[in-house]
Structure formats: C-alpha cells, structure tokens
Amino acid sequence: MDARSGRSVAQRGPRIPRGQCYTARSLALLSTAAALVACTNTSNLPPAPPVPVESVSTSPLLPYRLQVGDVLEVKLLLNPELNEEVVVRPDGRISTTVIPDELAVGRTPGELSSILRNGYSKELRNPRVSVVVKSFAPTRIYVGGEVNSPGEFINVGPALTLSQAIVRAGGTRLSSDDASIFIIRRGPNDTPQFLSTRYGDLKHAGDPSADIRLAPYDVVYAPKSGIAEVYAWYNQYIEQFAHPSFGFNYVVGGGGGTGTIVNNQTGGTGTISR
C-alpha cells in the first residue's frame, strides 16, 4: 500500500519518469509536423552521370541579342574610313556617322548588320557592313524578400536561371513561402508585370522545367509565409505595446499526493508553491 495515495503499488502501474514523458510528447509533435511538410523524393530520378553528357561546346545556345550598354564595332570592308565604335544607349538605339538613329536592343548582330547595310546603301554603292560586339554589358538580376543575402547580382553571359539567382542570394529563409515566389518584369512599354514561379517543384525535385531562365533586370521576390506574417503583425502591434504575459501550471512530484506546483510565466516572474 502507498501511504499517500491509499492504493497498492500494483494498481498504479509502471511509473514513467516525467522527463521521458515530455520527450515522448515532443517526438509526437515533431513527427506530426514532419508529416505536414512536403518531402523530397529522389528515388525516381535518374542517377547523375560521372561526366556531363552534353557540354556547352556541343549544345547549341540561343543567339545573342544586343542589350543596353553593349559596345559595338561597325566595320565597312570597302570603306574603312567609316569604321567606328558605338555604344547601345539606354533607349536601346545606336548612332553612326551615316545612320543617326537605329534600334539595336533585342536584335542579333547579324540582324543589325542587315539593317545598317540597307541604310548605308543610300550613301554607298554595295556597302559591306558587319557588326561586332566588342564588349558585353553585364546582365543584372535582383533578388529580394525572405532570402539570406538580397541584392543585385551581375553576370556576364546568359541571364541566370531562377535557381541560380536564389543560390546567389544565399537561399531562402525559414520564414519564406517557397511556393509563392514571383518575378517582377518590365513588359511592353516598360509596364511592370507579375509572373508566378514553381520554385517549390525545384526545391523538392518535382519538375526540372520549373528552373526558368530570367530576363535582364528581373526582380525575384520571396514573400513571407503566413505564419511569419502573423508573427510579424503580433510582434509589431501587440508585443511592442501590450506586453502580454502567458503562463501555465504543472505538478512535479508523486502521483495522488502533495506535489510541487510550478507556475511558469512568459514575460513575468515564475512562482513555486507547495
């Protein structure tokens, strides 16, 4: 018999230490949370080859299109005195001695050569014009929001892909909503537009085609998750002014007898009573 509870020890059953009980509850909560999180399954993916199957030298790339800041050399084979170096202006146009204003942005060097050839033919007989890109303007991409290192990222060559841009920014934070990452892009007439992405498919190895290539001057934005938004609102409007205090009681000691009651409060002083 137990003198404090009036019950036999056999009736009370095995006693689990309180620390182990808390551990079991914690593990149960963690397992439940893990079940709610999307898992990454790589079992159906093909294995990575020891060496790349296709390299840049054997895989054709898209033709280069001129952009603002490119330095071009306009050459005339039969009229070298008219050779000159021009820069693509912020409005996307160039000016030469013969042609005062011509659109260059978005065109390939070959396309621009053909257009200039038609313009020079008004002054010269059978002009042979070629356009050579002497130096390339760097591509600029911007990443902001819930990433570890937001900012401007400069790349020479093809524009970054979505995954490359986020890696440049140090990856997303725990507070980000990876399924809602979007792009801000300047469309026709310099009109901004919002474009959705499927970064979650990349993060969980769902669809490789979701790794889209960005356009120059794109802004990739990673918004906060719903939980992070609620916490930010609470911290800004409630915690900073009201200073609420939460507490709970729990009993430490033998079952059925007089134990120690611990009052635990956040934002206040805890008390212990017997």
C-alpha positions in Angstrom: 0.0 0.0 0.0 1.1 3.6 -0.7 0.6 5.7 2.5 0.0 8.8 0.5 -2.5 7.6 -2.2 -4.1 4.7 -0.4 -3.6 2.4 -3.4 -1.4 -0.5 -3.9 1.7 -0.1 -6.0 0.5 -2.8 -8.4 -2.7 -0.9 -9.1 -0.8 2.3 -10.0 1.2 0.5 -12.8 4.7 1.3 -14.0 5.8 4.9 -13.5 7.3 6.8 -16.4 9.8 9.5 -15.5 8.5 12.9 -16.2 11.4 13.8 -18.5 10.7 10.8 -20.7 7.1 11.7 -20.9 7.9 15.2 -22.1 10.4 13.7 -24.6 7.7 11.4 -26.0 5.3 14.3 -26.4 7.9 16.3 -28.2 8.7 13.4 -30.5 5.0 13.0 -31.3 4.6 16.7 -32.1 7.7 16.7 -34.3 6.5 13.6 -36.2 3.2 15.3 -36.8 4.8 18.4 -38.1 7.1 16.4 -40.3 4.2 14.7 -41.8 2.7 18.0 -42.9 5.8 19.2 -44.6 6.3 18.3 -48.3 9.1 15.7 -48.6 11.7 15.5 -51.4 11.6 12.2 -53.2 14.6 11.4 -55.4 14.0 7.7 -55.7 12.5 8.0 -59.2 15.2 10.4 -60.6 17.9 9.1 -63.0 21.4 8.9 -61.4 23.8 11.7 -62.2 26.4 10.6 -64.9 30.1 10.7 -64.0 30.6 13.3 -66.7 28.1 15.6 -68.3 26.5 14.1 -71.4 26.4 17.4 -73.2 28.8 20.3 -72.7 28.4 23.9 -73.7 30.6 23.4 -76.7 28.3 20.7 -78.2 25.0 22.0 -77.1 23.7 24.9 -79.2 22.7 28.1 -77.3 20.2 30.7 -78.2 21.6 33.5 -80.4 22.9 36.5 -78.5 20.6 39.6 -78.7 22.1 43.1 -78.1 21.3 44.9 -74.9 21.8 48.3 -73.4 25.5 49.0 -72.6 27.0 46.7 -75.3 29.9 48.2 -77.1 29.7 47.6 -80.9 32.2 48.0 -83.7 30.7 48.8 -87.0 33.0 47.8 -89.8 32.8 48.5 -93.6 35.1 46.3 -95.5 35.4 48.6 -98.6 35.2 51.8 -96.7 37.4 51.5 -93.6 37.3 55.3 -93.1 33.8 54.8 -91.9 34.6 52.2 -89.3 33.5 53.3 -85.8 32.7 52.2 -82.3 29.3 52.8 -80.8 27.6 52.1 -77.6 23.9 50.9 -77.2 22.2 53.8 -75.5 19.8 53.5 -72.6 16.9 53.9 -75.1 18.2 50.8 -76.9 19.4 52.7 -80.0 22.8 53.4 -81.7 24.0 56.3 -83.8 26.6 56.1 -86.6 28.1 58.7 -88.9 25.7 57.7 -91.7 22.7 56.5 -89.7 21.7 58.9 -86.9 19.3 56.6 -85.0 18.7 52.9 -85.2 17.2 50.4 -82.8 19.7 47.8 -81.6 18.3 46.2 -78.4 16.7 42.8 -79.0 18.4 42.2 -82.3 21.2 39.9 -83.1 24.5 41.3 -84.6 23.6 39.8 -87.9 20.1 41.3 -88.0 21.6 44.7 -87.1 24.2 44.3 -89.9 21.5 43.8 -92.5 19.5 46.8 -91.3 22.6 49.0 -91.4 23.6 47.7 -94.8 20.3 48.9 -96.2 20.8 52.3 -94.6 24.4 52.7 -95.8 23.3 51.7 -99.4 21.6 55.1 -99.7 25.1 56.7 -99.5 27.4 54.0 -100.7 27.3 51.5 -103.6 27.1 47.9 -102.4 28.3 48.5 -98.8 29.6 45.5 -96.9 28.7 46.2 -93.3 29.4 44.0 -90.3 28.6 44.5 -86.6 31.0 43.0 -84.0 30.3 43.0 -80.3 33.4 44.3 -78.7 32.3 44.1 -75.1 29.2 42.7 -73.5 27.1 44.6 -70.9 26.6 42.5 -67.8 23.2 41.1 -67.0 21.7 42.4 -63.8 19.2 40.4 -61.7 17.7 41.5 -58.4 16.6 39.1 -55.6 14.7 40.4 -52.5 12.4 39.3 -49.7 13.0 36.4 -47.5 16.4 35.4 -48.7 19.7 35.4 -46.8 21.6 37.9 -49.0 19.2 40.0 -51.0 20.7 42.4 -53.6 21.8 43.0 -57.1 23.6 40.2 -58.9 25.7 40.9 -62.0 26.5 38.1 -64.5 28.4 38.2 -67.8 26.8 35.9 -70.4 23.4 34.3 -70.3 21.0 35.5 -67.7 20.7 33.5 -64.5 18.1 30.9 -64.0 15.6 31.0 -61.1 17.6 28.5 -59.0 20.9 30.2 -59.8 19.6 33.6 -58.7 18.3 32.2 -55.4 21.6 30.4 -54.8 23.4 33.7 -55.4 21.2 35.3 -52.8 22.2 32.6 -50.2 19.0 30.6 -50.5 15.6 31.2 -48.9 15.0 31.8 -45.2 12.9 29.6 -43.0 10.3 32.3 -42.9 9.8 32.3 -46.7 6.9 30.9 -48.7 8.8 29.0 -51.4 5.5 28.1 -53.2 4.7 31.8 -53.8 8.0 33.2 -55.1 7.2 35.5 -58.0 9.0 37.7 -60.6 8.6 41.4 -61.4 9.4 42.0 -65.0 9.2 45.1 -67.3 6.9 44.3 -70.2 6.0 46.2 -73.3 6.1 50.0 -73.0 8.1 49.4 -69.8 4.9 48.2 -68.0 5.7 46.1 -64.9 4.0 42.7 -64.6 3.9 39.9 -62.0 4.9 36.4 -63.1 4.5 33.3 -60.9 7.1 30.6 -60.5 7.2 27.0 -59.4 10.3 27.1 -57.1 8.7 24.5 -54.8 8.9 22.0 -57.7 12.7 22.7 -57.9 13.2 22.5 -54.2 11.5 19.2 -53.9 12.8 17.7 -57.2 9.4 17.8 -58.8 9.9 19.3 -62.2 13.2 20.5 -63.7 11.4 22.6 -66.3 10.4 25.0 -63.4 14.0 26.3 -63.5 13.2 29.1 -65.9 15.8 31.5 -67.3 15.3 35.0 -66.1 15.3 38.1 -68.2 17.7 41.0 -67.6 16.6 43.3 -64.8 14.1 40.8 -63.4 13.3 41.1 -59.7 12.8 37.8 -57.9 10.8 38.2 -54.7 10.4 35.6 -52.0 7.4 36.6 -49.7 7.0 35.7 -46.1 5.0 32.6 -45.2 1.6 33.0 -43.5 3.0 32.1 -40.1 5.8 34.6 -40.5 3.3 37.3 -41.4 1.2 36.6 -38.3 4.3 36.7 -36.1 5.4 40.0 -37.6 2.0 41.5 -37.1 1.8 40.2 -33.5 5.3 41.5 -32.7 4.7 44.9 -34.2 1.2 45.7 -32.9 0.8 43.5 -29.8 4.1 42.6 -28.2 5.7 46.1 -28.6 2.8 47.8 -26.8 0.7 45.4 -24.7 3.5 43.1 -23.4 1.1 40.2 -22.8 2.0 37.5 -20.3 1.2 33.9 -20.7 1.5 31.2 -18.0 0.8 27.6 -17.1 1.0 25.3 -14.1 2.3 21.8 -13.8 2.8 19.5 -10.9 6.2 18.0 -10.0 6.0 15.1 -7.5 4.3 11.9 -6.6 1.0 10.9 -8.0 -2.0 11.3 -5.7 -0.1 13.1 -3.0 1.1 16.6 -2.3 3.4 17.7 -5.0 5.2 20.9 -6.0 3.2 23.2 -8.2 5.3 25.3 -10.6 3.8 28.3 -12.2 5.7 29.3 -15.4 5.0 32.6 -17.0 6.5 34.3 -20.0 7.1 38.0 -19.5 6.7 37.7 -15.7 8.3 36.0 -12.7 7.5 32.4 -12.1 6.5 31.2 -8.6 6.8 27.8 -6.8 4.3 26.9 -4.1 3.9 23.7 -2.0 
